[in-house]
């Protein structure tokens, strides 16, 4: 092991590959991906520029892994999602909405600058390994509640899922496309209003 590599790993027992991913994740969380170069990542990691190519095919692969790590970091800080049949559907949907908003907001720095690099997003999606994501868990939760009779038997679960997912996407998209800092302004009232609209609709009763 070279002295420079040893210095980079002195603070812990993770591998150099893990160290590079963690470094890239930290940089993404602080400054986003726009203008993030191999040289900048290498310098922050305390290694020579070429070391990255010993562990990753290219910068895009490293960024995809860093984004995957960022999602895991954000998710670890979130409370567990409720199971069907627990508490009330209304209270549980609030948890799902808040979970989605926090998750998307936590990913905002990583997404900044990637609109012009779809190959990174494609590799990031492939890293999920087909596992169940937040959207699929939400849809599964709603279907289970419908089966339990806690939602109407003809409840349109897919449409309700799309409403909630779209509402969580909207603040992030506003930032990406309009440059507005809206991702930090979603109030508790907005969460309650969304849950109410999903459960009761907007037609007169």
Buried (B, 14 or more C-beta within 10 A) or exposed (E): EEEEBEEBBEEEEEEBBBBBBBBBBBBBBEBBBEEBEBEBBBEBBBBBEEBBEEBBEEBBBBBBBBBBBBBEBBEEEBEEEBEBEEEEBEEBBBBBBBBBBBBBBBBBBBBBBBEEBEEBBEBBEEBEEEEEEBBEBBBBBBBBBBEEEBBEEEBEBEEBBEBBBEBBBBBBBBBBEEEEEBBEEBEEEBBBEBBEBBBEEEEEE
